[in-house]
Amino acid sequence: MKVTSSLKSLKRRHPNCQVVRRKGRLYVINKTNPRYKARQG
């Protein structure tokens, strides 16, 4: 999982990426290709 200050570029890496808010943190998840996970922070 990558940790970055901005998730906008990571959301554009794959068409199935979604930005999700969990426990006050922003995550990028991808069900079809889990290697595109990321967290903002």
N, C-alpha and C positions, 0 to 999 in steps of 0.2 A: 504494500500500500504506500502510495506517495503522499507526503504531507507538504502542502504548498500554501502560499498566502492567497492565491487566486485560483478558483476552480474553473473559470470561464474557458481557458485554453484546453483544460483536461476534458471538459464536456464535449468539445468539438472533435476529439480524437476518434470517436466511433459514433455511428448514428443511434445506437441503443443506450447510450449513457444517460443516466438520470441523476439529477441533483436532489438529494433527500436530506431532511433535517432530522437528526436523532440525538436526543439528550443534549440539545443546545449546540451541537456541532453540525457542520455541513459535510456531507459525504457525496462522492460520485460513485454510483454503483452501476454494474452492467451484468445482467443475468446471462446473456449469451456468451460473453467473453470476460470472465472474472479478473483477468489481469489488468483491467482498466480501473481498478478501485483507487480512490483517492480521498483524502480528508483535508479540510481546511483548518489551519491552525499554526 
